[in-house]
Amino acid sequence: MNRRRFLQNLALSPAALYGCSAASRDYYGQPEFGEISILHLTDCHAQLLPMYYREPAVNLGVGDSKNAPPHLSGEQFLRRFGIRPNSREAYAFTHLDFTSSALRYGKMGGFAPLATLVKTIRHLRGPDKTLLLDGGDSWQGSATALWTRGQDMVDACNRLGVDAMTGHWEFTYGKERLSENLRRFKGAFLAQNVALTDEEAFAAEKDDAALFKPYLIKEAGKARIAVIGQAYPYTPIANPQRFVKGWQFGIEERRLQALVDKIRKMEQADVVILLSHNGMDVDLKLASRVTGIDLILGGHTHDAIPEPIPVANAKGRTWVTNAGSHGKFLGVFDLKIAKGRLQDLRYRLLPVFADLLEPDPEMQSLIDNLRAPYLNDLQRPLAEANELLYRRDNFYGTFDGLILEALRDEYGADIALSPGFRWGTVVLPGQTITVEDVMNQSAITYPETYAVTMTGAQVKSVLEDVADNLFNPDPYYRQGGDMVRTGGMRFDCDPSAGFGRRISAMRLHNGQPVEAGKPYKVSGWATVAAPASGRPIFEIVSEHLKNRRSG
């Protein structure tokens, strides 16, 4: 199909019917290619509305990952992928000139603009030639998701037309609520790597310990597409185990290989896709060790990679991608299939610019109705931002700085700790910080805070453990996330050093060294151990901001 024909078709699409501009049609228009389009979103973290999200300035890799995707940022990223500086794409994919670019190009994402883009592609391809896959972390990350325990996002994903998904933060609502949400969800929840523990399976007298459907088959014309689900393998470690007690998670290489072989033989699949929430470093290693997978559509680490990465293995090649986060991007794989195998492909990671895509009326109406009961609370002003407030970076984020400041004030603590979460939207300088903005940084089911006494050696042990999760030379030991944030102290970190030797020069904010045997009062939140008993972090931060404004 030539470009003129494509644009003529696009003029009849939902995007055009909703008044999208010629600039929009030109930006998103592409010639048709192949037999089926695989649409991929991941890690939207319950952001129903268009928002700002700044990509990292620092994204360090170690070993083979050093200076290679996904561990690129800023100008290095632009050079690697041939992106013009100061362009829309530079704004979408990097932190460079973020504030001025945000004012120029506007907000990104939002389920109503996203729905318009999905509908446009589906209209052009035909309903039987698209498959919309969600990589997980969709039902957590906002106030309304927390207050409805994920129901708002289930309803929005149903309206968007998600065919299949896998999960991570979805598990943190607990087993009972997860089951309720999955009954409401119209798509398939896939997870080949989650099962009952041996003890639970024995007690339940079950021969099959599997908890979720491992894969689905989609037919597109004469082609058969298999999608395997890979949930976050470290869920009981990174989040409280009590939410998934009696369940075991893992990468499960051998089980995955056996499943791929079975699907190829018994299901006669022409294309095998792994819908993964491993994190991109893990996916790159997995692709080199498990054969027979054509595409890995990855999530968890929030890496927006414009080109698929080819990984060679013993029997061929696997393409690995990651589609960013917060609804900023929609990955589109157009596949050409013939003679029982993938012959060729085209990949586009489409930035979702809210100013180029008119909101889908049906989705917008749903969102308005979902938010209506909470609108007054969400929009309640707390303070004005005097700098760019962001989270995502390897070592520090300015919104984390506010959280740490509030924790130290609340408990009179020497040191405060905050998890290196990668989710959380951005507030521009001069904008009003609302309750919703605070919730976008803290809306979890275990938000309670704590204060404990720790020695300097114990604080260093915590930092070393997190640094190993981030910088271990073996990707299978990297759990994703960024470095734990510290308030009231600073430290140096050498990512290339061995375990126990990465953290040094620990010193308090007044310059005094942190002494190994000296006790310190340490405050924090989101502990994965026994539940804490302090006030929820969002209450403390909201109160802190109001006091700063009035002071």
N, C-alpha and C positions, 0 to 999 in steps of 0.2 A: 504494500500500500504506500503510495507516494505521499509527500508531506501535504500537498494541497488536499488530497482525498482525506487524509487524517484530520486536518483542521476542519474540513466540511463535516465530517462525522462528529468531531468534538463540538461543533456548533449545535448539534442536536443532543448533546450529552447533558446530564444533570447540571454540570458546572455552568454551561452556557445558559441553561434555563433559569438558573439562579442569578444570572447577571454578571458572571465572571468576565473580566476585561480581556481584551485582545492580548495584553501582556501576559495574563495568566495562561491563555491557550498556547501562546508561543513558548512560554517557559516550560510547561509540562508536556507539550506535544512531542510525540515520538512515533516513528513508523512502526507498524505492527511487525512482530517477529515471533516465529515459532508457533507451537501448538497450545501452550498454556502459560499463564503468568502467575507466579507465586508471589503474593504480597506478604510482607513481613514487617510487623512492628514489635517493639519490645520495651520493657522497662518504662512504661508511660507513668508509673507511680501515681495513678489516679488523678492526673491533671486533665480535667474535662475542659478547661478554658485555655485559650491562647495565653502564653506566658513567656518570660525571659528565662533562659538557661545558658550560663556561660561555660564553655568547654575549658579544660584545664590548661594552665600555663606551664605546669610541671607534670609530666607523666613518664616517670623513669622506668626503664627496663633493665634487667640484669642478664648476664650470660648471652645466649643467642637472641634474647629479646631486646637487647640494647640497641637503640637507634633504629628499630624496625617496627613496623605496624604490629600492635596498636600503640606502641610507646613513642609517639611523635606528637609534637604540639607546635603551635605558633608558626613561625616562618619555615621551620623544618617540615612541618606538615604540608604547607602550601607548596613548597618545592617538590616534595615527594609525589604529590598527586596533581601537580600542574594547575593549581588554583590561583587565579589572579588576585593580588592583594586588593583590599578595600572593596571587594565585590560582595554580592549577596552570599556567595558560597563561602568566602572568607569569614563573614559574620557567622554563618551557620556552623562552620566546622572548627573555628578557633576562638581564642580569647582576645585576639588582637583588636585594639581600639573598640572594645566591646560597648562602652557606654555610648559613644558617638554613633556607632553602627546600629545599636539598638534603637536610638532615636530616629535614625534614617530609615531602617528597614522594618521596624516594628516587631511585634510579638510573633512567636512561632507556635506551631502545634494547635491544640484544641480539637476536641472530637467533632465539632461541627464542620470546620474546614477539612479535617481529615476525612470525614464521611463524604464530603463532596469529591475529594480526590479518589477515594475508593470507588464511589459510584461511577465516576467518569471512566475509570479503567475497566470496570466491570461492564459498563454499557458498550464500550468499544470492543472488548474481547468476547463478550457473550457470557451469560451466567454459568455455563458449564466449562468455561475455560479459564477460570480464576480460582485461586485458593488463598484465603486470608488466614495467616498464622500469627499467633501472639506468643512471644517468647516468655511471658510471665512478668511478675512484679507489676501487674496491672491494677490490682485491687487494694493497694496500700499506698499512702503517701500524701493524703489530703484529709482535711477535717471531715468532709462529708463521707469519705470512705470509712474513716474510723467510726463516725457516729452511726452510720448505717451498717457497719461491720461488713463492708464490701458490696452491699446490695446495689448501691448506685452505679458501681463500675460493672457489675454483672449485667445490669439493664442496658448500660451504654454499649458494652461489648456485643450484646445481643442485637441492638439496633445497628451497630456497625457491620454486623454479619460475620463475626469471627467464626471460622470453621473449626479451628483446633487451637489449643494452648497447652503450655506446661506451666510450672509454678515455682515460686520461692516464698516471697512474703505472704502469698495467699495462705500458706500453712500457719502463719502466726495468729490467725483468728481462732485456732484450735480445731480439733477434728470434727466436733459437732457442727460448728458454724461452716467449716469448709464443706461438709456434706450438704448442708442446706443451700449454700451458694452454688454448688455443682449441680444440684437438682434443678435450680433455676436457670443455670447456664445452658444455652441451646446448642453450643458446640461440643466438641469432644475434649476432655481433659486427658492428656497423654503423659505417662511417666513410666518408662520401662525400668527405672532404677530405684523405685521405692517399693518396699515390701514389708510385711510383718517380720519382726525379729523371730529367730528360731523359737524362743520361748513362747511368744504370743501365738505363733502358728501351731505349736504343739498343744497349747492350752485350748485353742479354738478347734483343734482336730481338723486342720486344713492341710491338704496336700499341696495346694497352690497358695503361696504366700503373697502373690501379687496383689496390689491394692488398687491399681488403676489400669486402664486400657493402655497397652504399650505402643500401639500404632494404629493408623487408619490407612485405607486405600481410597484414592480418588481416581476416577476414570475421566479422562479428557479425550474425547474421540476414541481412538484406538489405543491410546497410551494409558498406562497404569502408574500412578504416582503413589509411593509409600511415604508416610510421614511418621517418624518415630519420635516419641517425647523423651526428653532428658531433663528432669527437674534438677534444681540446685542440689548438688551432691553433699554439701556441707551444712544443710539446714539445721540439724540438731547441735552443731557446734557454734555456728554463727548466730543462732537465735535460741531462745530458751527451749530446752529439750522437752519440757513439760507439755508443750503444745502438740508434740508428735510422739508422745510416750508409746513405746511398743512398736514403733516404725523404724526401719533402717534405710539409710540413704547411702549412695556411693556413686562413683564413676562407672563401675561395673563394666569394665572393658570386655571381659570374656562373655558375659551375658549379652552385651550389645553385639559382639561379633557373631554369636550364634543366632541372634534374632535377625541380623542383616542377611546372613546366609539363608536362613529359613524363608525370609520374605522374597529374596531373589529366586529361590527355587520353587517354593510352594505357592506363593502369590503371583509369581511371574511379573514382578514389578520391573518396569522399564527405568524408573528413576527412584532413588532412595534418598530421602531428606532426613537429616537429624535436626529437630527443633530443640535447641539446647539452651539451658540456663547455666552452663558451666563457667562462663567467663572465657574471653577470647584466648588467653594464654593456654588454658586447659584444652580448648577446642583445637588449637593448632597442634598440640602434642597428640591429642586423640586421633586427629586426622592422619597422622603419620603412622599410627599403630593399628587402627581398625580399618579393614579394607571393605570395599563395596558400597561406601557412602558417596554419593555424588556431591551433595551440598550440606554444609553445616550452617544453619541460620542461628547465630549465637546471640546471647544476651548476658545480663548480670553486670558486666564491667562498664557499661554505658559508652563503649567505644563506637564512634561514628566513623566508619571506614568506607570511603567512596568506591573502592574497587575490591572485588573478591580476591582473597589470597590463595593461590594454588599450592597445595601441599602434596608432595609425592609420597606414596606408600608402596608396599610390596606388590600390589596388584593394579596400580594405576594412580589416580589423582583425585583429590577431594578439594572442592572450593569452600573456603571458610569466610564468613562475613559476620559483621555485627552492626546492628541498625540503630545505634545511638540510644537515646532515652527521652522521656518526658513528652512523647508524641511529636518531637521535632522532625522526625524523618519517617518515611515509608520506603522500605526496601522493595524493589521489584526485580524479580528474576524472570526473564522471558526465556523459555526453554524450547529448543528444537529437538524433537525426538523421532528416531527412525530405527528400524531393525532391532527393536528391543533395547535400545540404549540411548543415553543422552549424546546427541551429536554436536550441539553447539549451544551457547547461551549468551545472553546480554543482561548486564546488571546495571541498575540505576538506584542510587540512594537519594531519593527525592526529598529535599528540605520542604517542610510544610510551612510556607509563609502565609500567615493569616491575612495579609493585605492583598494577596494574589488569589485567594480562594474564598469565594462567598460561602458563608455558613450554610450547611444543609438545614432546611427549615424543620424537618422532622427531628433531627438530632438536637437542634437548638431548643426546640420546644421541650423535649425530654429533659435536657440539662436544666433549663429554667425551672421546670416543675420539681426536679430533684433538689435543686438548691433553694427553692422558695422558703421552706420552713426554717432555714438556717441563715438566711441572708443578712439579717440584722446583726447577728453574732459574727458572721464572717467579715463583714465590712467595718466592724468597730475599729476606729483609729487608735493607735497606741503611741506612735512617735513619728518623727520625720527622719529619713535616712540621710546622714551627712557624708556618706561614702557609698560606693558600690558594695552591696551586700550579696555575697555569693558563698557557695560551699565547696564546689568541686575543685580540688587540687590535691596533689599527693600529701602535702604536709599541713596546710592551713587554709582556712576560709574565713572571710570576715564575718559571715553570719555565725559561724562556729565561735568566733571571738566574742560575740554578744552572749551566746549561750554560756560560755565559760565564765564570763564576767558576772552573769546573773547567778551562776552556781556558787562562785566564791563569795558573793555578797550574801546569798541566802544562808550559807553555812559558816561564814567566817573562815573559810578554808585557805590553807597555804597554797594548795595545788588543786586544780579542777581538771577532770578528764571528760572528753566527749568523743563518741564513736566516729570513725572516719566514714560515715555514710556518704554515698555519692548522689543521693537524691535530695531534692530541695531546690526551689526556684530562686530567682534573682530579684532583688529590689534595686532600682536605679537611684542614684543620688538625687535627693530632693523629693522623692516620692514618699507618700505616707506608708508607714509600716502598719499593717492591719493584723487582726487576730488570724486571718486566713494565711498571711505570710508566715507567721510563727508556726502555725499548724503544718504548713508545707515543709517545715524543717524537722518536725517532731511528732507527727501523727502516727504513733505505733501503739500496740496493745500492751506494752510494758514500759510506760513513760516515767515510772516512779524514780525519784532521785534518792541519793544516799550520801552519807558522810562517814568515813572510817579513818582509823589511824593506820598509816603505812610507814615503814622505814624507807629511806632513800633506795636501799637495795631492792625492796619490793616494787617500788615505782619503776626502777630500771628494768626489772624482770617483766613487768607488764609491757613496757615499751619494746623490749627485745622480742617478746612473743608476737606482738602485732607486726613489727618490722619483718619478722620471718615469714608471716603469712603474706606479706606484700612483696618481699624481695627474695624469697627462697629460689635457689637456682633451678629447682625442679618445678615446672609449672603445676604439677599435680598437688603441690603443697601450697599453692597460692589460692587463697580463699576470696580474692577480690577485695573491694573496698580500698579506702585510703588510710593513711597513718592516723592513729588516735590523736586527737587534738589535745593540747595541754594549755591550761591557763595558769598564770602565776609562776611559770618556769619556762626555760628554753633548753634545748639540747641540740647536739650535732648528730647527724646520722650518715653513716657510710653504707649505702645499699649493697656494695660489692663485698663487704666483709662477711665473715662467717657468723654462725649463730652465737649470740651472746656477746658479740664484739662490734655490733653496728652502732650502738648508742654510746655517746660520750659527752663530756663537757656539760653535764646537767647542772643548771644554775637557776636560782630563784630570780624573780623579776628585779630584785634589788642588787643582783650581781653575786650574791653569796652562793658558793657551791652547794649542791645537794649532797649531804653526807650519807654514806651507806648505812651507818648504824643509827642515825638520828630519826626520831618519829616525826611525821608530818600529818596534818589533817588534810585529807583528800576527799573531794566531793565529785560526784558523777551521776550518770543516769544510764538507763537502758542496759542494766546488768543482765547477763544471760544465766547467772547463777540463781540462787534463791531470790524470790521477789523482794525488791526493796520496799521501804515503807514511807519514804519521803513524798512530798507533794509532787504531782506530775510536772515534768519539765516545762510544758507549755504554759502552765499557770505561773510558774516562777519567772519565765522570760517575759511574759505579758506584763506582769506586775513590775518587773524591773524596768521595762521600757516606759511604762506610764510614769514611774517615779522619776526617771531621767528627764522626761518631758516637763513634769511639774517642777523639778528641781532647777 
